[in-house]
């Protein structure tokens, strides 16, 4: 008996963005390593890459994550 069951179909209303195929899918058609989600709407999934870019930019500019210089990188004044 398997400890974890492979989920072959998503729940209705779960939307994902496939990074490999660059398309929106209802339910997880592709492996987890190749997708963002789940999202509550198709529109939200369609904007997954834009959302990721915005979050990355916020993280890169968040002083809480850059309070000390990284090894091999000089302090920025």
PDB file of N, CA, C and O in Angstrom:
ATOM      1  N   UNK A   1       0.840  -1.178   0.000  1.00  0.00           N
ATOM      2  CA  UNK A   1       0.000   0.000   0.000  1.00  0.00           C
ATOM      3  C   UNK A   1       0.885   1.241   0.000  1.00  0.00           C
ATOM      4  O   UNK A   1       1.815   1.353   0.799  1.00  0.00           O
ATOM      5  N   UNK A   2       0.594   2.148  -0.883  1.00  0.00           N
ATOM      6  CA  UNK A   2       1.385   3.371  -0.998  1.00  0.00           C
ATOM      7  C   UNK A   2       1.059   4.329   0.135  1.00  0.00           C
ATOM      8  O   UNK A   2      -0.090   4.447   0.560  1.00  0.00           O
ATOM      9  N   UNK A   3       2.090   5.012   0.615  1.00  0.00           N
ATOM     10  CA  UNK A   3       1.884   6.002   1.661  1.00  0.00           C
ATOM     11  C   UNK A   3       1.229   7.263   1.113  1.00  0.00           C
ATOM     12  O   UNK A   3       0.412   7.895   1.782  1.00  0.00           O
ATOM     13  N   UNK A   4       1.594   7.616  -0.098  1.00  0.00           N
ATOM     14  CA  UNK A   4       1.066   8.821  -0.708  1.00  0.00           C
ATOM     15  C   UNK A   4       0.388   8.443  -2.015  1.00  0.00           C
ATOM     16  O   UNK A   4       0.971   7.755  -2.852  1.00  0.00           O
ATOM     17  N   UNK A   5      -0.821   8.889  -2.179  1.00  0.00           N
ATOM     18  CA  UNK A   5      -1.529   8.634  -3.423  1.00  0.00           C
ATOM     19  C   UNK A   5      -1.205   9.734  -4.414  1.00  0.00           C
ATOM     20  O   UNK A   5      -1.186  10.914  -4.063  1.00  0.00           O
ATOM     21  N   UNK A   6      -0.957   9.350  -5.626  1.00  0.00           N
ATOM     22  CA  UNK A   6      -0.697  10.321  -6.686  1.00  0.00           C
ATOM     23  C   UNK A   6      -2.027  10.929  -7.103  1.00  0.00           C
ATOM     24  O   UNK A   6      -2.949  10.221  -7.506  1.00  0.00           O
ATOM     25  N   UNK A   7      -2.111  12.235  -7.004  1.00  0.00           N
ATOM     26  CA  UNK A   7      -3.334  12.925  -7.386  1.00  0.00           C
ATOM     27  C   UNK A   7      -3.296  13.165  -8.882  1.00  0.00           C
ATOM     28  O   UNK A   7      -2.467  13.932  -9.371  1.00  0.00           O
ATOM     29  N   UNK A   8      -4.173  12.526  -9.598  1.00  0.00           N
ATOM     30  CA  UNK A   8      -4.145  12.613 -11.052  1.00  0.00           C
ATOM     31  C   UNK A   8      -5.017  13.733 -11.583  1.00  0.00           C
ATOM     32  O   UNK A   8      -4.762  14.243 -12.674  1.00  0.00           O
ATOM     33  N   UNK A   9      -6.038  14.128 -10.839  1.00  0.00           N
ATOM     34  CA  UNK A   9      -6.927  15.190 -11.310  1.00  0.00           C
ATOM     35  C   UNK A   9      -7.109  16.206 -10.202  1.00  0.00           C
ATOM     36  O   UNK A   9      -7.181  15.855  -9.025  1.00  0.00           O
ATOM     37  N   UNK A  10      -7.182  17.452 -10.585  1.00  0.00           N
ATOM     38  CA  UNK A  10      -7.385  18.507  -9.618  1.00  0.00           C
ATOM     39  C   UNK A  10      -8.847  18.674  -9.289  1.00  0.00           C
ATOM     40  O   UNK A  10      -9.720  18.080  -9.921  1.00  0.00           O
ATOM     41  N   UNK A  11      -9.092  19.481  -8.303  1.00  0.00           N
ATOM     42  CA  UNK A  11     -10.462  19.804  -7.946  1.00  0.00           C
ATOM     43  C   UNK A  11     -10.993  20.825  -8.941  1.00  0.00           C
ATOM     44  O   UNK A  11     -10.232  21.666  -9.419  1.00  0.00           O
ATOM     45  N   UNK A  12     -12.263  20.772  -9.260  1.00  0.00           N
ATOM     46  CA  UNK A  12     -12.829  21.802 -10.132  1.00  0.00           C
ATOM     47  C   UNK A  12     -12.614  23.176  -9.506  1.00  0.00           C
ATOM     48  O   UNK A  12     -12.824  23.366  -8.308  1.00  0.00           O
ATOM     49  N   UNK A  13     -12.200  24.114 -10.317  1.00  0.00           N
ATOM     50  CA  UNK A  13     -11.957  25.463  -9.815  1.00  0.00           C
ATOM     51  C   UNK A  13     -10.529  25.716  -9.369  1.00  0.00           C
ATOM     52  O   UNK A  13     -10.202  26.845  -9.003  1.00  0.00           O
ATOM     53  N   UNK A  14      -9.658  24.703  -9.386  1.00  0.00           N
ATOM     54  CA  UNK A  14      -8.238  24.904  -9.088  1.00  0.00           C
ATOM     55  C   UNK A  14      -7.528  25.186 -10.401  1.00  0.00           C
ATOM     56  O   UNK A  14      -7.621  24.401 -11.345  1.00  0.00           O
ATOM     57  N   UNK A  15      -6.832  26.287 -10.462  1.00  0.00           N
ATOM     58  CA  UNK A  15      -6.125  26.675 -11.679  1.00  0.00           C
ATOM     59  C   UNK A  15      -4.631  26.731 -11.414  1.00  0.00           C
ATOM     60  O   UNK A  15      -4.195  27.131 -10.334  1.00  0.00           O
ATOM     61  N   UNK A  16      -3.855  26.331 -12.401  1.00  0.00           N
ATOM     62  CA  UNK A  16      -2.396  26.296 -12.312  1.00  0.00           C
ATOM     63  C   UNK A  16      -1.800  26.941 -13.555  1.00  0.00           C
ATOM     64  O   UNK A  16      -2.435  27.005 -14.607  1.00  0.00           O
ATOM     65  N   UNK A  17      -0.560  27.420 -13.412  1.00  0.00           N
ATOM     66  CA  UNK A  17       0.180  27.912 -14.573  1.00  0.00           C
ATOM     67  C   UNK A  17       1.346  26.965 -14.776  1.00  0.00           C
ATOM     68  O   UNK A  17       2.194  26.823 -13.894  1.00  0.00           O
ATOM     69  N   UNK A  18       1.397  26.310 -15.939  1.00  0.00           N
ATOM     70  CA  UNK A  18       2.472  25.371 -16.249  1.00  0.00           C
ATOM     71  C   UNK A  18       3.669  26.148 -16.788  1.00  0.00           C
ATOM     72  O   UNK A  18       3.565  26.838 -17.802  1.00  0.00           O
ATOM     73  N   UNK A  19       4.799  26.033 -16.104  1.00  0.00           N
ATOM     74  CA  UNK A  19       6.017  26.738 -16.499  1.00  0.00           C
ATOM     75  C   UNK A  19       6.645  26.130 -17.748  1.00  0.00           C
ATOM     76  O   UNK A  19       7.288  26.836 -18.525  1.00  0.00           O
ATOM     77  N   UNK A  20       6.468  24.844 -17.945  1.00  0.00           N
ATOM     78  CA  UNK A  20       7.064  24.185 -19.103  1.00  0.00           C
ATOM     79  C   UNK A  20       6.286  24.483 -20.389  1.00  0.00           C
ATOM     80  O   UNK A  20       6.875  24.781 -21.427  1.00  0.00           O
ATOM     81  N   UNK A  21       4.975  24.397 -20.304  1.00  0.00           N
ATOM     82  CA  UNK A  21       4.143  24.609 -21.495  1.00  0.00           C
ATOM     83  C   UNK A  21       3.668  26.049 -21.648  1.00  0.00           C
ATOM     84  O   UNK A  21       3.100  26.424 -22.674  1.00  0.00           O
ATOM     85  N   UNK A  22       3.910  26.857 -20.604  1.00  0.00           N
ATOM     86  CA  UNK A  22       3.512  28.265 -20.593  1.00  0.00           C
ATOM     87  C   UNK A  22       2.023  28.435 -20.900  1.00  0.00           C
ATOM     88  O   UNK A  22       1.620  29.203 -21.774  1.00  0.00           O
ATOM     89  N   UNK A  23       1.222  27.675 -20.134  1.00  0.00           N
ATOM     90  CA  UNK A  23      -0.225  27.755 -20.324  1.00  0.00           C
ATOM     91  C   UNK A  23      -0.935  27.513 -18.996  1.00  0.00           C
ATOM     92  O   UNK A  23      -0.369  26.958 -18.055  1.00  0.00           O
ATOM     93  N   UNK A  24      -2.180  27.942 -18.953  1.00  0.00           N
ATOM     94  CA  UNK A  24      -3.019  27.764 -17.781  1.00  0.00           C
ATOM     95  C   UNK A  24      -3.728  26.422 -17.884  1.00  0.00           C
ATOM     96  O   UNK A  24      -4.183  26.031 -18.959  1.00  0.00           O
ATOM     97  N   UNK A  25      -3.819  25.714 -16.750  1.00  0.00           N
ATOM     98  CA  UNK A  25      -4.472  24.411 -16.715  1.00  0.00           C
ATOM     99  C   UNK A  25      -5.474  24.387 -15.568  1.00  0.00           C
ATOM    100  O   UNK A  25      -5.213  24.937 -14.499  1.00  0.00           O
ATOM    101  N   UNK A  26      -6.609  23.755 -15.788  1.00  0.00           N
ATOM    102  CA  UNK A  26      -7.529  23.532 -14.678  1.00  0.00           C
ATOM    103  C   UNK A  26      -7.183  22.164 -14.102  1.00  0.00           C
ATOM    104  O   UNK A  26      -7.258  21.147 -14.792  1.00  0.00           O
ATOM    105  N   UNK A  27      -6.811  22.159 -12.848  1.00  0.00           N
ATOM    106  CA  UNK A  27      -6.332  20.928 -12.227  1.00  0.00           C
ATOM    107  C   UNK A  27      -4.870  20.722 -12.580  1.00  0.00           C
ATOM    108  O   UNK A  27      -4.411  21.219 -13.608  1.00  0.00           O
ATOM    109  N   UNK A  28      -4.132  20.002 -11.754  1.00  0.00           N
ATOM    110  CA  UNK A  28      -2.709  19.814 -12.000  1.00  0.00           C
ATOM    111  C   UNK A  28      -2.449  18.753 -13.070  1.00  0.00           C
ATOM    112  O   UNK A  28      -2.379  17.563 -12.763  1.00  0.00           O
ATOM    113  N   UNK A  29      -2.307  19.177 -14.309  1.00  0.00           N
ATOM    114  CA  UNK A  29      -1.989  18.241 -15.392  1.00  0.00           C
ATOM    115  C   UNK A  29      -0.501  17.920 -15.423  1.00  0.00           C
ATOM    116  O   UNK A  29      -0.119  16.798 -15.755  1.00  0.00           O
ATOM    117  N   UNK A  30       0.339  18.882 -15.083  1.00  0.00           N
ATOM    118  CA  UNK A  30       1.793  18.711 -15.133  1.00  0.00           C
ATOM    119  C   UNK A  30       2.347  18.511 -13.722  1.00  0.00           C
ATOM    120  O   UNK A  30       1.677  18.838 -12.742  1.00  0.00           O
ATOM    121  N   UNK A  31       3.567  17.976 -13.612  1.00  0.00           N
ATOM    122  CA  UNK A  31       4.179  17.755 -12.296  1.00  0.00           C
ATOM    123  C   UNK A  31       4.329  19.051 -11.499  1.00  0.00           C
ATOM    124  O   UNK A  31       4.453  20.134 -12.072  1.00  0.00           O
ATOM    125  N   UNK A  32       4.317  18.926 -10.193  1.00  0.00           N
ATOM    126  CA  UNK A  32       4.423  20.074  -9.299  1.00  0.00           C
ATOM    127  C   UNK A  32       5.651  20.926  -9.535  1.00  0.00           C
ATOM    128  O   UNK A  32       5.601  22.140  -9.338  1.00  0.00           O
ATOM    129  N   UNK A  33       6.750  20.328  -9.952  1.00  0.00           N
ATOM    130  CA  UNK A  33       7.984  21.082 -10.189  1.00  0.00           C
ATOM    131  C   UNK A  33       7.864  22.016 -11.381  1.00  0.00           C
ATOM    132  O   UNK A  33       8.690  22.914 -11.550  1.00  0.00           O
ATOM    133  N   UNK A  34       6.849  21.817 -12.207  1.00  0.00           N
ATOM    134  CA  UNK A  34       6.691  22.608 -13.427  1.00  0.00           C
ATOM    135  C   UNK A  34       5.508  23.566 -13.380  1.00  0.00           C
ATOM    136  O   UNK A  34       5.076  24.061 -14.421  1.00  0.00           O
ATOM    137  N   UNK A  35       4.973  23.837 -12.181  1.00  0.00           N
ATOM    138  CA  UNK A  35       3.780  24.683 -12.166  1.00  0.00           C
ATOM    139  C   UNK A  35       3.731  25.606 -10.957  1.00  0.00           C
ATOM    140  O   UNK A  35       4.349  25.346  -9.925  1.00  0.00           O
ATOM    141  N   UNK A  36       2.976  26.695 -11.115  1.00  0.00           N
ATOM    142  CA  UNK A  36       2.623  27.596 -10.030  1.00  0.00           C
ATOM    143  C   UNK A  36       1.151  27.359  -9.724  1.00  0.00           C
ATOM    144  O   UNK A  36       0.368  27.086 -10.634  1.00  0.00           O
ATOM    145  N   UNK A  37       0.772  27.457  -8.477  1.00  0.00           N
ATOM    146  CA  UNK A  37      -0.632  27.350  -8.120  1.00  0.00           C
ATOM    147  C   UNK A  37      -0.814  26.470  -6.908  1.00  0.00           C
ATOM    148  O   UNK A  37       0.168  25.992  -6.341  1.00  0.00           O
ATOM    149  N   UNK A  38      -2.027  26.246  -6.503  1.00  0.00           N
ATOM    150  CA  UNK A  38      -3.268  26.528  -7.213  1.00  0.00           C
ATOM    151  C   UNK A  38      -3.721  27.976  -7.025  1.00  0.00           C
ATOM    152  O   UNK A  38      -3.421  28.622  -6.021  1.00  0.00           O
ATOM    153  N   UNK A  39      -4.439  28.449  -8.010  1.00  0.00           N
ATOM    154  CA  UNK A  39      -5.074  29.758  -7.986  1.00  0.00           C
ATOM    155  C   UNK A  39      -6.581  29.553  -7.970  1.00  0.00           C
ATOM    156  O   UNK A  39      -7.077  28.502  -8.376  1.00  0.00           O
ATOM    157  N   UNK A  40      -7.302  30.556  -7.502  1.00  0.00           N
ATOM    158  CA  UNK A  40      -8.754  30.427  -7.381  1.00  0.00           C
ATOM    159  C   UNK A  40      -9.490  30.749  -8.666  1.00  0.00           C
ATOM    160  O   UNK A  40     -10.674  30.439  -8.793  1.00  0.00           O
ATOM    161  N   UNK A  41      -8.800  31.374  -9.635  1.00  0.00           N
ATOM    162  CA  UNK A  41      -9.466  31.699 -10.898  1.00  0.00           C
ATOM    163  C   UNK A  41      -8.484  31.544 -12.058  1.00  0.00           C
ATOM    164  O   UNK A  41      -7.266  31.566 -11.878  1.00  0.00           O
ATOM    165  N   UNK A  42      -9.046  31.389 -13.238  1.00  0.00           N
ATOM    166  CA  UNK A  42      -8.236  31.294 -14.441  1.00  0.00           C
ATOM    167  C   UNK A  42      -7.439  32.584 -14.654  1.00  0.00           C
ATOM    168  O   UNK A  42      -6.265  32.538 -15.021  1.00  0.00           O
ATOM    169  N   UNK A  43      -8.078  33.728 -14.424  1.00  0.00           N
ATOM    170  CA  UNK A  43      -7.415  35.026 -14.600  1.00  0.00           C
ATOM    171  C   UNK A  43      -6.201  35.157 -13.684  1.00  0.00           C
ATOM    172  O   UNK A  43      -5.146  35.634 -14.102  1.00  0.00           O
ATOM    173  N   UNK A  44      -6.357  34.735 -12.449  1.00  0.00           N
ATOM    174  CA  UNK A  44      -5.246  34.793 -11.499  1.00  0.00           C
ATOM    175  C   UNK A  44      -4.086  33.920 -11.985  1.00  0.00           C
ATOM    176  O   UNK A  44      -2.927  34.322 -11.885  1.00  0.00           O
ATOM    177  N   UNK A  45      -4.387  32.737 -12.506  1.00  0.00           N
ATOM    178  CA  UNK A  45      -3.351  31.845 -13.024  1.00  0.00           C
ATOM    179  C   UNK A  45      -2.691  32.428 -14.272  1.00  0.00           C
ATOM    180  O   UNK A  45      -1.490  32.256 -14.475  1.00  0.00           O
ATOM    181  N   UNK A  46      -3.471  33.119 -15.109  1.00  0.00           N
ATOM    182  CA  UNK A  46      -2.909  33.743 -16.313  1.00  0.00           C
ATOM    183  C   UNK A  46      -1.871  34.806 -15.970  1.00  0.00           C
ATOM    184  O   UNK A  46      -0.976  35.077 -16.771  1.00  0.00           O
ATOM    185  N   UNK A  47      -1.979  35.406 -14.794  1.00  0.00           N
ATOM    186  CA  UNK A  47      -1.051  36.452 -14.369  1.00  0.00           C
ATOM    187  C   UNK A  47       0.023  35.930 -13.410  1.00  0.00           C
ATOM    188  O   UNK A  47       0.667  36.714 -12.713  1.00  0.00           O
ATOM    189  N   UNK A  48       0.217  34.610 -13.374  1.00  0.00           N
ATOM    190  CA  UNK A  48       1.154  34.001 -12.434  1.00  0.00           C
ATOM    191  C   UNK A  48       2.582  34.527 -12.595  1.00  0.00           C
ATOM    192  O   UNK A  48       3.251  34.810 -11.601  1.00  0.00           O
ATOM    193  N   UNK A  49       3.051  34.659 -13.835  1.00  0.00           N
ATOM    194  CA  UNK A  49       4.430  35.121 -14.046  1.00  0.00           C
ATOM    195  C   UNK A  49       4.582  36.591 -13.637  1.00  0.00           C
ATOM    196  O   UNK A  49       5.606  36.978 -13.073  1.00  0.00           O
ATOM    197  N   UNK A  50       3.580  37.392 -13.915  1.00  0.00           N
ATOM    198  CA  UNK A  50       3.607  38.805 -13.508  1.00  0.00           C
ATOM    199  C   UNK A  50       3.614  38.913 -11.982  1.00  0.00           C
ATOM    200  O   UNK A  50       4.351  39.719 -11.414  1.00  0.00           O
ATOM    201  N   UNK A  51       2.796  38.102 -11.330  1.00  0.00           N
ATOM    202  CA  UNK A  51       2.759  38.087  -9.864  1.00  0.00           C
ATOM    203  C   UNK A  51       4.112  37.673  -9.297  1.00  0.00           C
ATOM    204  O   UNK A  51       4.585  38.257  -8.322  1.00  0.00           O
ATOM    205  N   UNK A  52       4.731  36.671  -9.903  1.00  0.00           N
ATOM    206  CA  UNK A  52       6.053  36.214  -9.443  1.00  0.00           C
ATOM    207  C   UNK A  52       7.099  37.313  -9.613  1.00  0.00           C
ATOM    208  O   UNK A  52       7.927  37.518  -8.726  1.00  0.00           O
ATOM    209  N   UNK A  53       7.069  38.025 -10.750  1.00  0.00           N
ATOM    210  CA  UNK A  53       8.020  39.137 -10.965  1.00  0.00           C
ATOM    211  C   UNK A  53       7.834  40.224  -9.916  1.00  0.00           C
ATOM    212  O   UNK A  53       8.811  40.742  -9.375  1.00  0.00           O
ATOM    213  N   UNK A  54       6.583  40.571  -9.628  1.00  0.00           N
ATOM    214  CA  UNK A  54       6.300  41.610  -8.628  1.00  0.00           C
ATOM    215  C   UNK A  54       6.791  41.183  -7.246  1.00  0.00           C
ATOM    216  O   UNK A  54       7.383  41.982  -6.521  1.00  0.00           O
ATOM    217  N   UNK A  55       6.547  39.937  -6.887  1.00  0.00           N
ATOM    218  CA  UNK A  55       6.985  39.448  -5.574  1.00  0.00           C
ATOM    219  C   UNK A  55       8.501  39.384  -5.488  1.00  0.00           C
ATOM    220  O   UNK A  55       9.070  39.699  -4.443  1.00  0.00           O
ATOM    221  N   UNK A  56       9.166  38.984  -6.565  1.00  0.00           N
ATOM    222  CA  UNK A  56      10.627  38.969  -6.579  1.00  0.00           C
ATOM    223  C   UNK A  56      11.189  40.367  -6.406  1.00  0.00           C
ATOM    224  O   UNK A  56      12.162  40.560  -5.677  1.00  0.00           O
ATOM    225  N   UNK A  57      10.587  41.341  -7.067  1.00  0.00           N
ATOM    226  CA  UNK A  57      11.035  42.726  -6.947  1.00  0.00           C
ATOM    227  C   UNK A  57      10.847  43.230  -5.517  1.00  0.00           C
ATOM    228  O   UNK A  57      11.727  43.896  -4.970  1.00  0.00           O
ATOM    229  N   UNK A  58       9.701  42.913  -4.912  1.00  0.00           N
ATOM    230  CA  UNK A  58       9.467  43.307  -3.524  1.00  0.00           C
ATOM    231  C   UNK A  58      10.514  42.682  -2.607  1.00  0.00           C
ATOM    232  O   UNK A  58      11.037  43.345  -1.711  1.00  0.00           O
ATOM    233  N   UNK A  59      10.816  41.411  -2.833  1.00  0.00           N
ATOM    234  CA  UNK A  59      11.801  40.724  -2.001  1.00  0.00           C
ATOM    235  C   UNK A  59      13.189  41.340  -2.179  1.00  0.00           C
ATOM    236  O   UNK A  59      13.909  41.552  -1.203  1.00  0.00           O
ATOM    237  N   UNK A  60      13.558  41.625  -3.421  1.00  0.00           N
ATOM    238  CA  UNK A  60      14.879  42.200  -3.688  1.00  0.00           C
ATOM    239  C   UNK A  60      15.049  43.570  -3.050  1.00  0.00           C
ATOM    240  O   UNK A  60      16.171  43.972  -2.741  1.00  0.00           O
ATOM    241  N   UNK A  61      13.960  44.289  -2.848  1.00  0.00           N
ATOM    242  CA  UNK A  61      14.026  45.633  -2.266  1.00  0.00           C
ATOM    243  C   UNK A  61      13.628  45.676  -0.798  1.00  0.00           C
ATOM    244  O   UNK A  61      13.496  46.761  -0.232  1.00  0.00           O
ATOM    245  N   UNK A  62      13.436  44.535  -0.178  1.00  0.00           N
ATOM    246  CA  UNK A  62      13.036  44.475   1.221  1.00  0.00           C
ATOM    247  C   UNK A  62      14.285  44.529   2.101  1.00  0.00           C
ATOM    248  O   UNK A  62      15.110  43.616   2.057  1.00  0.00           O
ATOM    249  N   UNK A  63      14.431  45.584   2.897  1.00  0.00           N
ATOM    250  CA  UNK A  63      15.646  45.709   3.717  1.00  0.00           C
ATOM    251  C   UNK A  63      15.791  44.611   4.768  1.00  0.00           C
ATOM    252  O   UNK A  63      16.899  44.356   5.240  1.00  0.00           O
ATOM    253  N   UNK A  64      14.705  43.966   5.135  1.00  0.00           N
ATOM    254  CA  UNK A  64      14.806  42.877   6.123  1.00  0.00           C
ATOM    255  C   UNK A  64      15.607  41.703   5.587  1.00  0.00           C
ATOM    256  O   UNK A  64      16.175  40.939   6.368  1.00  0.00           O
ATOM    257  N   UNK A  65      15.667  41.543   4.264  1.00  0.00           N
ATOM    258  CA  UNK A  65      16.399  40.435   3.668  1.00  0.00           C
ATOM    259  C   UNK A  65      17.821  40.819   3.295  1.00  0.00           C
ATOM    260  O   UNK A  65      18.611  39.962   2.900  1.00  0.00           O
ATOM    261  N   UNK A  66      18.151  42.090   3.416  1.00  0.00           N
ATOM    262  CA  UNK A  66      19.477  42.559   3.012  1.00  0.00           C
ATOM    263  C   UNK A  66      20.119  43.375   4.129  1.00  0.00           C
ATOM    264  O   UNK A  66      20.666  44.450   3.880  1.00  0.00           O
ATOM    265  N   UNK A  67      20.056  42.875   5.339  1.00  0.00           N
ATOM    266  CA  UNK A  67      20.600  43.621   6.461  1.00  0.00           C
ATOM    267  C   UNK A  67      22.102  43.441   6.633  1.00  0.00           C
ATOM    268  O   UNK A  67      22.723  44.190   7.388  1.00  0.00           O
ATOM    269  N   UNK A  68      22.692  42.481   5.963  1.00  0.00           N
ATOM    270  CA  UNK A  68      24.139  42.261   6.028  1.00  0.00           C
ATOM    271  C   UNK A  68      24.632  41.874   4.642  1.00  0.00           C
ATOM    272  O   UNK A  68      23.889  41.319   3.833  1.00  0.00           O
ATOM    273  N   UNK A  69      25.878  42.173   4.390  1.00  0.00           N
ATOM    274  CA  UNK A  69      26.460  41.837   3.085  1.00  0.00           C
ATOM    275  C   UNK A  69      26.627  40.331   2.962  1.00  0.00           C
ATOM    276  O   UNK A  69      26.933  39.650   3.941  1.00  0.00           O
ATOM    277  N   UNK A  70      26.430  39.827   1.783  1.00  0.00           N
ATOM    278  CA  UNK A  70      26.650  38.416   1.516  1.00  0.00           C
ATOM    279  C   UNK A  70      28.149  38.158   1.411  1.00  0.00           C
ATOM    280  O   UNK A  70      28.902  39.063   1.052  1.00  0.00           O
ATOM    281  N   UNK A  71      28.597  36.939   1.716  1.00  0.00           N
ATOM    282  CA  UNK A  71      30.024  36.628   1.580  1.00  0.00           C
ATOM    283  C   UNK A  71      30.479  36.861   0.124  1.00  0.00           C
ATOM    284  O   UNK A  71      29.823  36.437  -0.827  1.00  0.00           O
ATOM    285  N   UNK A  72      31.603  37.535  -0.010  1.00  0.00           N
ATOM    286  CA  UNK A  72      32.141  37.810  -1.335  1.00  0.00           C
ATOM    287  C   UNK A  72      31.543  39.040  -1.993  1.00  0.00           C
ATOM    288  O   UNK A  72      31.884  39.371  -3.128  1.00  0.00           O
ATOM    289  N   UNK A  73      30.648  39.720  -1.278  1.00  0.00           N
ATOM    290  CA  UNK A  73      30.016  40.918  -1.807  1.00  0.00           C
ATOM    291  C   UNK A  73      30.315  42.081  -0.885  1.00  0.00           C
ATOM    292  O   UNK A  73      30.110  41.958   0.323  1.00  0.00           O
ATOM    293  N   UNK A  74      30.788  43.194  -1.394  1.00  0.00           N
ATOM    294  CA  UNK A  74      31.063  44.327  -0.509  1.00  0.00           C
ATOM    295  C   UNK A  74      29.763  44.939   0.007  1.00  0.00           C
ATOM    296  O   UNK A  74      28.709  44.834  -0.619  1.00  0.00           O
ATOM    297  N   UNK A  75      29.873  45.583   1.170  1.00  0.00           N
ATOM    298  CA  UNK A  75      28.712  46.293   1.730  1.00  0.00           C
ATOM    299  C   UNK A  75      28.302  47.400   0.786  1.00  0.00           C
ATOM    300  O   UNK A  75      29.144  48.072   0.191  1.00  0.00           O
ATOM    301  N   UNK A  76      26.990  47.585   0.653  1.00  0.00           N
ATOM    302  CA  UNK A  76      26.480  48.686  -0.151  1.00  0.00           C
ATOM    303  C   UNK A  76      26.128  49.820   0.774  1.00  0.00           C
ATOM    304  O   UNK A  76      25.376  49.626   1.729  1.00  0.00           O
ATOM    305  N   UNK A  77      26.646  50.986   0.517  1.00  0.00           N
ATOM    306  CA  UNK A  77      26.377  52.148   1.383  1.00  0.00           C
ATOM    307  C   UNK A  77      25.254  52.971   0.858  1.00  0.00           C
ATOM    308  O   UNK A  77      24.897  53.983   1.461  1.00  0.00           O
TER     309      UNK A  77
END
